[in-house]
Amino acid sequence: QFVESGGGLVQTGGSLRLSCAISELNLDDYAISWFRQAPGKEREGVSCIIPKENDTRYADFVEGRFTTAVDRAKSTVYLQMNDLEPEDTAVYYCAARFGVSSSVRRNDYQYWGQGTQVTVSS
């Protein structure tokens, strides 16, 4: 149901855009979030978009650098990441939660993508 793409290797200060193509879900019924997990660390919420309300939320550590958006025609959610830092290195996952409220708790999400690796070199 989810196909993620866009990860890769980038230098500090660079940019990447992650894509999450979603099928078999009505985006208006879900909140779509990006999470990330670095080696040895817990999975943490990065951003959330509620397509029905066009409402977005961000973790403090990406505020002002990352932007999430939805293209309804393509049923795809994006995460534009600018000014990347080595600390942003992680596997990034998109996830869907039924309902129109955001959550940073991974257990609240019913559907997950396979993850895409983002590596930022110093």
N, CA, C and O atoms as CSV, one atom per row, in Angstrom:
chain,resi,resn,atom,element,x,y,z
A,1,GLN,N,N,0.804,-1.215,0.000
A,1,GLN,CA,C,0.000,0.000,0.000
A,1,GLN,C,C,0.837,1.265,0.000
A,1,GLN,O,O,0.393,2.308,-0.479
A,2,PHE,N,N,2.039,1.176,0.532
A,2,PHE,CA,C,2.930,2.335,0.563
A,2,PHE,C,C,4.192,2.019,-0.224
A,2,PHE,O,O,4.790,0.958,-0.049
A,3,VAL,N,N,4.592,2.933,-1.084
A,3,VAL,CA,C,5.867,2.794,-1.789
A,3,VAL,C,C,6.662,4.060,-1.539
A,3,VAL,O,O,6.293,5.139,-2.003
A,4,GLU,N,N,7.751,3.922,-0.806
A,4,GLU,CA,C,8.583,5.066,-0.462
A,4,GLU,C,C,9.771,5.143,-1.419
A,4,GLU,O,O,10.261,4.133,-1.924
A,5,SER,N,N,10.210,6.370,-1.646
A,5,SER,CA,C,11.387,6.592,-2.481
A,5,SER,C,C,12.000,7.936,-2.134
A,5,SER,O,O,11.413,8.738,-1.408
A,6,GLY,N,N,13.198,8.168,-2.670
A,6,GLY,CA,C,13.835,9.470,-2.533
A,6,GLY,C,C,14.999,9.531,-1.569
A,6,GLY,O,O,15.675,10.556,-1.491
A,7,GLY,N,N,15.250,8.465,-0.834
A,7,GLY,CA,C,16.375,8.488,0.083
A,7,GLY,C,C,17.699,8.441,-0.669
A,7,GLY,O,O,17.731,8.230,-1.881
A,8,GLY,N,N,18.798,8.640,0.071
A,8,GLY,CA,C,20.108,8.600,-0.556
A,8,GLY,C,C,21.166,9.208,0.327
A,8,GLY,O,O,20.955,9.443,1.517
A,9,LEU,N,N,22.307,9.458,-0.279
A,9,LEU,CA,C,23.452,10.052,0.403
A,9,LEU,C,C,23.591,11.504,-0.020
A,9,LEU,O,O,23.572,11.818,-1.210
A,10,VAL,N,N,23.732,12.389,0.961
A,10,VAL,CA,C,23.849,13.814,0.678
A,10,VAL,C,C,24.833,14.431,1.670
A,10,VAL,O,O,25.011,13.915,2.774
A,11,GLN,N,N,25.458,15.514,1.284
A,11,GLN,CA,C,26.373,16.212,2.180
A,11,GLN,C,C,25.616,17.134,3.129
A,11,GLN,O,O,24.472,17.512,2.874
A,12,THR,N,N,26.269,17.483,4.214
A,12,THR,CA,C,25.694,18.441,5.162
A,12,THR,C,C,25.273,19.708,4.425
A,12,THR,O,O,26.016,20.251,3.607
A,13,GLY,N,N,24.068,20.159,4.736
A,13,GLY,CA,C,23.523,21.351,4.084
A,13,GLY,C,C,22.725,21.051,2.828
A,13,GLY,O,O,22.082,21.941,2.271
A,14,GLY,N,N,22.761,19.812,2.382
A,14,GLY,CA,C,22.045,19.435,1.169
A,14,GLY,C,C,20.569,19.180,1.402
A,14,GLY,O,O,20.058,19.354,2.508
A,15,SER,N,N,19.889,18.761,0.337
A,15,SER,CA,C,18.446,18.554,0.375
A,15,SER,C,C,18.080,17.210,-0.247
A,15,SER,O,O,18.782,16.699,-1.120
A,16,LEU,N,N,16.986,16.662,0.214
A,16,LEU,CA,C,16.380,15.470,-0.374
A,16,LEU,C,C,14.868,15.614,-0.284
A,16,LEU,O,O,14.350,16.291,0.604
A,17,ARG,N,N,14.161,14.966,-1.220
A,17,ARG,CA,C,12.716,14.902,-1.123
A,17,ARG,C,C,12.282,13.450,-1.107
A,17,ARG,O,O,12.532,12.705,-2.054
A,18,LEU,N,N,11.633,13.056,-0.030
A,18,LEU,CA,C,11.103,11.705,0.081
A,18,LEU,C,C,9.660,11.687,-0.424
A,18,LEU,O,O,8.909,12.645,-0.247
A,19,SER,N,N,9.299,10.582,-1.050
A,19,SER,CA,C,7.942,10.396,-1.545
A,19,SER,C,C,7.338,9.135,-0.945
A,19,SER,O,O,8.033,8.144,-0.723
A,20,CYS,N,N,6.058,9.185,-0.689
A,20,CYS,CA,C,5.330,8.022,-0.193
A,20,CYS,C,C,4.054,7.913,-1.016
A,20,CYS,O,O,3.096,8.650,-0.786
A,21,ALA,N,N,4.044,6.990,-1.977
A,21,ALA,CA,C,2.875,6.763,-2.813
A,21,ALA,C,C,1.950,5.791,-2.102
A,21,ALA,O,O,2.351,4.687,-1.734
A,22,ILE,N,N,0.704,6.215,-1.914
A,22,ILE,CA,C,-0.234,5.457,-1.091
A,22,ILE,C,C,-1.378,4.948,-1.958
A,22,ILE,O,O,-1.983,5.710,-2.712
A,23,SER,N,N,-1.666,3.677,-1.848
A,23,SER,CA,C,-2.792,3.099,-2.577
A,23,SER,C,C,-3.734,2.406,-1.601
A,23,SER,O,O,-3.340,2.017,-0.501
A,24,GLU,N,N,-4.964,2.262,-2.018
A,24,GLU,CA,C,-5.994,1.538,-1.273
A,24,GLU,C,C,-6.427,2.222,0.014
A,24,GLU,O,O,-7.108,1.607,0.834
A,25,LEU,N,N,-6.052,3.464,0.205
A,25,LEU,CA,C,-6.515,4.232,1.359
A,25,LEU,C,C,-7.113,5.539,0.867
A,25,LEU,O,O,-6.622,6.138,-0.089
A,26,ASN,N,N,-8.174,5.972,1.525
A,26,ASN,CA,C,-8.738,7.292,1.254
A,26,ASN,C,C,-8.002,8.288,2.148
A,26,ASN,O,O,-8.169,8.275,3.367
A,27,LEU,N,N,-7.198,9.140,1.544
A,27,LEU,CA,C,-6.358,10.045,2.331
A,27,LEU,C,C,-7.177,10.926,3.269
A,27,LEU,O,O,-6.672,11.344,4.311
A,28,ASP,N,N,-8.416,11.212,2.927
A,28,ASP,CA,C,-9.245,12.066,3.783
A,28,ASP,C,C,-9.600,11.399,5.111
A,28,ASP,O,O,-10.065,12.067,6.035
A,29,ASP,N,N,-9.387,10.105,5.210
A,29,ASP,CA,C,-9.712,9.377,6.436
A,29,ASP,C,C,-8.514,9.177,7.350
A,29,ASP,O,O,-8.641,8.585,8.423
A,30,TYR,N,N,-7.332,9.673,6.927
A,30,TYR,CA,C,-6.108,9.340,7.647
A,30,TYR,C,C,-5.239,10.563,7.932
A,30,TYR,O,O,-5.305,11.582,7.245
A,31,ALA,N,N,-4.430,10.418,8.969
A,31,ALA,CA,C,-3.290,11.293,9.194
A,31,ALA,C,C,-2.060,10.551,8.683
A,31,ALA,O,O,-1.885,9.368,8.973
A,32,ILE,N,N,-1.216,11.231,7.932
A,32,ILE,CA,C,-0.027,10.623,7.356
A,32,ILE,C,C,1.217,11.259,7.988
A,32,ILE,O,O,1.400,12.475,7.937
A,33,SER,N,N,2.039,10.441,8.564
A,33,SER,CA,C,3.231,10.939,9.255
A,33,SER,C,C,4.494,10.336,8.678
A,33,SER,O,O,4.483,9.267,8.068
A,34,TRP,N,N,5.574,11.050,8.888
A,34,TRP,CA,C,6.910,10.529,8.644
A,34,TRP,C,C,7.572,10.298,10.000
A,34,TRP,O,O,7.539,11.157,10.882
A,35,PHE,N,N,8.164,9.131,10.143
A,35,PHE,CA,C,8.971,8.792,11.304
A,35,PHE,C,C,10.392,8.508,10.821
A,35,PHE,O,O,10.634,8.315,9.630
A,36,ARG,N,N,11.313,8.487,11.760
A,36,ARG,CA,C,12.670,8.081,11.398
A,36,ARG,C,C,13.271,7.283,12.546
A,36,ARG,O,O,12.892,7.435,13.708
A,37,GLN,N,N,14.212,6.434,12.186
A,37,GLN,CA,C,14.891,5.621,13.180
A,37,GLN,C,C,16.370,5.522,12.832
A,37,GLN,O,O,16.747,4.987,11.790
A,38,ALA,N,N,17.189,6.045,13.721
A,38,ALA,CA,C,18.638,5.959,13.578
A,38,ALA,C,C,19.139,4.704,14.294
A,38,ALA,O,O,18.462,4.208,15.195
A,39,PRO,N,N,20.291,4.185,13.922
A,39,PRO,CA,C,20.825,2.982,14.565
A,39,PRO,C,C,20.917,3.143,16.076
A,39,PRO,O,O,21.477,4.121,16.570
A,40,GLY,N,N,20.370,2.188,16.801
A,40,GLY,CA,C,20.445,2.213,18.252
A,40,GLY,C,C,19.498,3.178,18.934
A,40,GLY,O,O,19.554,3.354,20.151
A,41,LYS,N,N,18.623,3.807,18.155
A,41,LYS,CA,C,17.697,4.785,18.734
A,41,LYS,C,C,16.252,4.381,18.495
A,41,LYS,O,O,15.947,3.549,17.640
A,42,GLU,N,N,15.372,4.996,19.278
A,42,GLU,CA,C,13.957,4.748,19.108
A,42,GLU,C,C,13.434,5.430,17.838
A,42,GLU,O,O,13.975,6.441,17.392
A,43,ARG,N,N,12.377,4.858,17.273
A,43,ARG,CA,C,11.720,5.501,16.135
A,43,ARG,C,C,11.001,6.751,16.646
A,43,ARG,O,O,10.295,6.711,17.654
A,44,GLU,N,N,11.195,7.855,15.933
A,44,GLU,CA,C,10.625,9.126,16.397
A,44,GLU,C,C,9.826,9.800,15.288
A,44,GLU,O,O,10.143,9.669,14.106
A,45,GLY,N,N,8.800,10.513,15.688
A,45,GLY,CA,C,7.979,11.233,14.719
A,45,GLY,C,C,8.686,12.468,14.207
A,45,GLY,O,O,9.327,13.191,14.970
A,46,VAL,N,N,8.568,12.705,12.922
A,46,VAL,CA,C,9.199,13.844,12.264
A,46,VAL,C,C,8.152,14.878,11.838
A,46,VAL,O,O,8.311,16.071,12.097
A,47,SER,N,N,7.091,14.419,11.191
A,47,SER,CA,C,6.077,15.335,10.693
A,47,SER,C,C,4.759,14.595,10.554
A,47,SER,O,O,4.706,13.365,10.542
A,48,CYS,N,N,3.699,15.380,10.451
A,48,CYS,CA,C,2.374,14.802,10.253
A,48,CYS,C,C,1.562,15.755,9.386
A,48,CYS,O,O,1.616,16.973,9.558
A,49,ILE,N,N,0.807,15.179,8.447
A,49,ILE,CA,C,-0.124,15.967,7.667
A,49,ILE,C,C,-1.487,15.303,7.718
A,49,ILE,O,O,-1.605,14.082,7.613
A,50,ILE,N,N,-2.512,16.123,7.882
A,50,ILE,CA,C,-3.889,15.642,7.842
A,50,ILE,C,C,-4.495,16.197,6.565
A,50,ILE,O,O,-4.942,17.344,6.544
A,51,PRO,N,N,-4.517,15.401,5.492
A,51,PRO,CA,C,-4.931,15.919,4.184
A,51,PRO,C,C,-6.319,16.568,4.175
A,51,PRO,O,O,-6.535,17.568,3.490
A,52,LYS,N,N,-7.243,16.005,4.928
A,52,LYS,CA,C,-8.606,16.539,4.919
A,52,LYS,C,C,-8.643,17.983,5.398
A,52,LYS,O,O,-9.454,18.776,4.921
A,53,GLU,N,N,-7.771,18.326,6.335
A,53,GLU,CA,C,-7.751,19.662,6.911
A,53,GLU,C,C,-6.546,20.479,6.448
A,53,GLU,O,O,-6.395,21.647,6.808
A,54,ASN,N,N,-5.692,19.845,5.646
A,54,ASN,CA,C,-4.448,20.491,5.213
A,54,ASN,C,C,-3.676,21.053,6.402
A,54,ASN,O,O,-3.117,22.148,6.339
A,55,ASP,N,N,-3.658,20.302,7.457
A,55,ASP,CA,C,-2.985,20.687,8.693
A,55,ASP,C,C,-1.661,19.925,8.774
A,55,ASP,O,O,-1.606,18.726,8.499
A,56,THR,N,N,-0.605,20.628,9.152
A,56,THR,CA,C,0.711,19.993,9.258
A,56,THR,C,C,1.315,20.265,10.632
A,56,THR,O,O,1.080,21.308,11.242
A,57,ARG,N,N,2.096,19.303,11.098
A,57,ARG,CA,C,2.807,19.439,12.370
A,57,ARG,C,C,4.241,18.930,12.180
A,57,ARG,O,O,4.497,18.055,11.353
A,58,TYR,N,N,5.158,19.488,12.952
A,58,TYR,CA,C,6.564,19.097,12.834
A,58,TYR,C,C,7.198,18.932,14.206
A,58,TYR,O,O,6.831,19.611,15.165
A,59,ALA,N,N,8.152,18.021,14.280
A,59,ALA,CA,C,8.970,17.921,15.481
A,59,ALA,C,C,9.862,19.150,15.578
A,59,ALA,O,O,10.240,19.742,14.567
A,60,ASP,N,N,10.188,19.520,16.796
A,60,ASP,CA,C,11.005,20.728,17.003
A,60,ASP,C,C,12.333,20.645,16.265
A,60,ASP,O,O,12.838,21.656,15.777
A,61,PHE,N,N,12.904,19.439,16.180
A,61,PHE,CA,C,14.243,19.325,15.617
A,61,PHE,C,C,14.277,19.442,14.090
A,61,PHE,O,O,15.359,19.468,13.505
A,62,VAL,N,N,13.113,19.512,13.437
A,62,VAL,CA,C,13.091,19.722,11.983
A,62,VAL,C,C,12.331,20.975,11.590
A,62,VAL,O,O,12.286,21.331,10.412
A,63,GLU,N,N,11.740,21.640,12.554
A,63,GLU,CA,C,10.948,22.844,12.270
A,63,GLU,C,C,11.788,23.855,11.487
A,63,GLU,O,O,12.904,24.203,11.873
A,64,GLY,N,N,11.214,24.307,10.385
A,64,GLY,CA,C,11.900,25.284,9.559
A,64,GLY,C,C,12.813,24.685,8.502
A,64,GLY,O,O,13.251,25.391,7.594
A,65,ARG,N,N,13.106,23.392,8.605
A,65,ARG,CA,C,13.985,22.741,7.626
A,65,ARG,C,C,13.219,21.743,6.758
A,65,ARG,O,O,13.524,21.587,5.576
A,66,PHE,N,N,12.237,21.076,7.332
A,66,PHE,CA,C,11.474,20.046,6.626
A,66,PHE,C,C,10.060,20.550,6.367
A,66,PHE,O,O,9.495,21.309,7.154
A,67,THR,N,N,9.502,20.104,5.237
A,67,THR,CA,C,8.126,20.440,4.899
A,67,THR,C,C,7.437,19.198,4.365
A,67,THR,O,O,7.990,18.495,3.519
A,68,THR,N,N,6.233,18.921,4.853
A,68,THR,CA,C,5.460,17.801,4.332
A,68,THR,C,C,4.275,18.349,3.539
A,68,THR,O,O,3.708,19.387,3.879
A,69,ALA,N,N,3.919,17.640,2.490
A,69,ALA,CA,C,2.825,18.078,1.631
A,69,ALA,C,C,2.187,16.851,0.987
A,69,ALA,O,O,2.771,15.768,0.961
A,70,VAL,N,N,0.985,17.043,0.473
A,70,VAL,CA,C,0.262,15.949,-0.183
A,70,VAL,C,C,-0.153,16.379,-1.584
A,70,VAL,O,O,-0.597,17.507,-1.801
A,71,ASP,N,N,0.000,15.468,-2.519
A,71,ASP,CA,C,-0.515,15.640,-3.880
A,71,ASP,C,C,-1.673,14.662,-4.021
A,71,ASP,O,O,-1.462,13.460,-4.188
A,72,ARG,N,N,-2.881,15.172,-3.954
A,72,ARG,CA,C,-4.049,14.298,-3.966
A,72,ARG,C,C,-4.193,13.561,-5.296
A,72,ARG,O,O,-4.593,12.398,-5.328
A,73,ALA,N,N,-3.871,14.233,-6.371
A,73,ALA,CA,C,-4.023,13.604,-7.686
A,73,ALA,C,C,-3.143,12.362,-7.808
A,73,ALA,O,O,-3.509,11.394,-8.475
A,74,LYS,N,N,-1.988,12.399,-7.163
A,74,LYS,CA,C,-1.052,11.274,-7.215
A,74,LYS,C,C,-1.156,10.386,-5.975
A,74,LYS,O,O,-0.481,9.360,-5.894
A,75,SER,N,N,-1.994,10.771,-5.011
A,75,SER,CA,C,-2.117,10.055,-3.749
A,75,SER,C,C,-0.730,9.817,-3.135
A,75,SER,O,O,-0.380,8.709,-2.730
A,76,THR,N,N,0.020,10.887,-3.089
A,76,THR,CA,C,1.414,10.810,-2.628
A,76,THR,C,C,1.670,11.901,-1.591
A,76,THR,O,O,1.239,13.045,-1.734
A,77,VAL,N,N,2.384,11.504,-0.551
A,77,VAL,CA,C,2.804,12.457,0.482
A,77,VAL,C,C,4.317,12.627,0.377
A,77,VAL,O,O,5.051,11.660,0.173
A,78,TYR,N,N,4.761,13.850,0.515
A,78,TYR,CA,C,6.172,14.181,0.360
A,78,TYR,C,C,6.757,14.703,1.668
A,78,TYR,O,O,6.048,15.237,2.520
A,79,LEU,N,N,8.053,14.536,1.800
A,79,LEU,CA,C,8.800,15.183,2.868
A,79,LEU,C,C,10.007,15.841,2.223
A,79,LEU,O,O,10.963,15.173,1.830
A,80,GLN,N,N,9.948,17.157,2.123
A,80,GLN,CA,C,11.061,17.933,1.594
A,80,GLN,C,C,11.993,18.255,2.746
A,80,GLN,O,O,11.584,18.866,3.733
A,81,MET,N,N,13.242,17.845,2.619
A,81,MET,CA,C,14.212,18.022,3.702
A,81,MET,C,C,15.341,18.916,3.206
A,81,MET,O,O,16.062,18.565,2.272
A,82,ASN,N,N,15.481,20.059,3.834
A,82,ASN,CA,C,16.522,21.023,3.482
A,82,ASN,C,C,17.496,21.188,4.632
A,82,ASN,O,O,17.203,20.833,5.774
A,83,ASP,N,N,18.662,21.735,4.309
A,83,ASP,CA,C,19.674,22.025,5.329
A,83,ASP,C,C,19.927,20.781,6.203
A,83,ASP,O,O,19.910,20.854,7.432
A,84,LEU,N,N,20.155,19.671,5.550
A,84,LEU,CA,C,20.325,18.417,6.270
A,84,LEU,C,C,21.608,18.399,7.089
A,84,LEU,O,O,22.620,18.997,6.725
A,85,GLU,N,N,21.524,17.692,8.202
A,85,GLU,CA,C,22.641,17.569,9.147
A,85,GLU,C,C,22.957,16.086,9.352
A,85,GLU,O,O,22.090,15.237,9.142
A,86,PRO,N,N,24.178,15.769,9.757
A,86,PRO,CA,C,24.507,14.354,10.018
A,86,PRO,C,C,23.541,13.696,11.004
A,86,PRO,O,O,23.296,12.493,10.920
A,87,GLU,N,N,22.995,14.472,11.932
A,87,GLU,CA,C,22.054,13.934,12.907
A,87,GLU,C,C,20.729,13.506,12.278
A,87,GLU,O,O,19.933,12.819,12.920
A,88,ASP,N,N,20.489,13.901,11.047
A,88,ASP,CA,C,19.276,13.489,10.325
A,88,ASP,C,C,19.426,12.113,9.693
A,88,ASP,O,O,18.462,11.581,9.142
A,89,THR,N,N,20.607,11.533,9.761
A,89,THR,CA,C,20.828,10.205,9.195
A,89,THR,C,C,19.960,9.176,9.892
A,89,THR,O,O,20.014,9.029,11.113
A,90,ALA,N,N,19.157,8.461,9.108
A,90,ALA,CA,C,18.212,7.487,9.663
A,90,ALA,C,C,17.478,6.799,8.521
A,90,ALA,O,O,17.579,7.198,7.360
A,91,VAL,N,N,16.744,5.765,8.876
A,91,VAL,CA,C,15.752,5.215,7.952
A,91,VAL,C,C,14.453,5.974,8.191
A,91,VAL,O,O,13.985,6.090,9.323
A,92,TYR,N,N,13.887,6.483,7.119
A,92,TYR,CA,C,12.653,7.265,7.204
A,92,TYR,C,C,11.479,6.414,6.728
A,92,TYR,O,O,11.545,5.745,5.697
A,93,TYR,N,N,10.405,6.463,7.511
A,93,TYR,CA,C,9.205,5.687,7.229
A,93,TYR,C,C,7.999,6.608,7.110
A,93,TYR,O,O,7.875,7.571,7.867
A,94,CYS,N,N,7.118,6.320,6.172
A,94,CYS,CA,C,5.816,6.969,6.199
A,94,CYS,C,C,4.822,5.998,6.827
A,94,CYS,O,O,4.969,4.780,6.732
A,95,ALA,N,N,3.815,6.565,7.466
A,95,ALA,CA,C,2.843,5.764,8.194
A,95,ALA,C,C,1.492,6.455,8.159
A,95,ALA,O,O,1.413,7.679,8.053
A,96,ALA,N,N,0.427,5.663,8.248
A,96,ALA,CA,C,-0.930,6.197,8.219
A,96,ALA,C,C,-1.676,5.782,9.472
A,96,ALA,O,O,-1.586,4.648,9.943
A,97,ARG,N,N,-2.416,6.747,9.990
A,97,ARG,CA,C,-3.225,6.527,11.181
A,97,ARG,C,C,-4.660,6.887,10.849
A,97,ARG,O,O,-4.920,7.993,10.375
A,98,PHE,N,N,-5.590,5.988,11.086
A,98,PHE,CA,C,-6.994,6.257,10.803
A,98,PHE,C,C,-7.493,7.347,11.742
A,98,PHE,O,O,-7.306,7.277,12.957
A,99,GLY,N,N,-8.128,8.350,11.155
A,99,GLY,CA,C,-8.628,9.466,11.938
A,99,GLY,C,C,-7.951,10.760,11.522
A,99,GLY,O,O,-6.936,10.744,10.825
A,100,VAL,N,N,-8.508,11.862,11.944
A,100,VAL,CA,C,-8.003,13.173,11.512
A,100,VAL,C,C,-7.384,13.924,12.681
A,100,VAL,O,O,-7.651,15.109,12.882
A,101,SER,N,N,-6.565,13.235,13.438
A,101,SER,CA,C,-5.789,13.880,14.476
A,101,SER,C,C,-4.372,13.324,14.422
A,101,SER,O,O,-4.155,12.169,14.055
A,102,SER,N,N,-3.425,14.156,14.790
A,102,SER,CA,C,-2.024,13.748,14.707
A,102,SER,C,C,-1.611,12.991,15.958
A,102,SER,O,O,-2.249,13.096,17.006
A,103,SER,N,N,-0.544,12.233,15.835
A,103,SER,CA,C,0.030,11.513,16.974
A,103,SER,C,C,1.497,11.254,16.686
A,103,SER,O,O,1.881,11.041,15.536
A,104,VAL,N,N,2.320,11.271,17.729
A,104,VAL,CA,C,3.737,10.946,17.581
A,104,VAL,C,C,4.033,9.537,18.083
A,104,VAL,O,O,5.187,9.108,18.090
A,105,ARG,N,N,2.996,8.821,18.502
A,105,ARG,CA,C,3.192,7.477,19.039
A,105,ARG,C,C,3.097,6.448,17.909
A,105,ARG,O,O,2.070,6.355,17.237
A,106,ARG,N,N,4.139,5.701,17.708
A,106,ARG,CA,C,4.170,4.755,16.603
A,106,ARG,C,C,3.070,3.726,16.717
A,106,ARG,O,O,2.588,3.244,15.692
A,107,ASN,N,N,2.653,3.371,17.906
A,107,ASN,CA,C,1.611,2.354,18.067
A,107,ASN,C,C,0.237,2.840,17.619
A,107,ASN,O,O,-0.695,2.046,17.494
A,108,ASP,N,N,0.112,4.139,17.379
A,108,ASP,CA,C,-1.166,4.676,16.897
A,108,ASP,C,C,-1.339,4.506,15.399
A,108,ASP,O,O,-2.407,4.807,14.865
A,109,TYR,N,N,-0.307,4.026,14.708
A,109,TYR,CA,C,-0.334,3.958,13.248
A,109,TYR,C,C,-0.550,2.526,12.786
A,109,TYR,O,O,0.099,1.590,13.255
A,110,GLN,N,N,-1.486,2.387,11.847
A,110,GLN,CA,C,-1.870,1.052,11.386
A,110,GLN,C,C,-1.080,0.587,10.157
A,110,GLN,O,O,-0.902,-0.613,9.949
A,111,TYR,N,N,-0.619,1.519,9.363
A,111,TYR,CA,C,0.032,1.158,8.101
A,111,TYR,C,C,1.394,1.826,8.015
A,111,TYR,O,O,1.558,2.990,8.380
A,112,TRP,N,N,2.368,1.065,7.526
A,112,TRP,CA,C,3.748,1.550,7.448
A,112,TRP,C,C,4.360,1.227,6.091
A,112,TRP,O,O,4.081,0.195,5.481
A,113,GLY,N,N,5.213,2.160,5.643
A,113,GLY,CA,C,6.013,1.880,4.465
A,113,GLY,C,C,7.226,1.057,4.845
A,113,GLY,O,O,7.454,0.758,6.017
A,114,GLN,N,N,8.011,0.692,3.820
A,114,GLN,CA,C,9.152,-0.186,4.048
A,114,GLN,C,C,10.388,0.564,4.539
A,114,GLN,O,O,11.349,-0.052,5.000
A,115,GLY,N,N,10.364,1.874,4.441
A,115,GLY,CA,C,11.486,2.698,4.886
A,115,GLY,C,C,12.447,3.013,3.765
A,115,GLY,O,O,12.618,2.227,2.833
A,116,THR,N,N,13.073,4.175,3.863
A,116,THR,CA,C,14.085,4.579,2.896
A,116,THR,C,C,15.242,5.208,3.661
A,116,THR,O,O,15.031,6.015,4.567
A,117,GLN,N,N,16.461,4.835,3.294
A,117,GLN,CA,C,17.643,5.281,4.018
A,117,GLN,C,C,18.051,6.676,3.589
A,117,GLN,O,O,18.150,6.976,2.399
A,118,VAL,N,N,18.289,7.528,4.586
A,118,VAL,CA,C,18.844,8.861,4.362
A,118,VAL,C,C,20.164,8.936,5.120
A,118,VAL,O,O,20.208,8.698,6.327
A,119,THR,N,N,21.230,9.264,4.412
A,119,THR,CA,C,22.547,9.382,5.019
A,119,THR,C,C,23.112,10.761,4.704
A,119,THR,O,O,23.199,11.159,3.542
A,120,VAL,N,N,23.494,11.484,5.754
A,120,VAL,CA,C,24.054,12.814,5.590
A,120,VAL,C,C,25.511,12.770,6.043
A,120,VAL,O,O,25.802,12.475,7.202
A,121,SER,N,N,26.406,13.063,5.129
A,121,SER,CA,C,27.831,13.029,5.442
A,121,SER,C,C,28.309,14.400,5.904
A,121,SER,O,O,27.808,15.433,5.458
A,122,SER,N,N,29.277,14.391,6.795
A,122,SER,CA,C,29.799,15.657,7.335
A,122,SER,C,C,30.960,16.169,6.515
A,122,SER,O,O,31.519,17.221,6.825
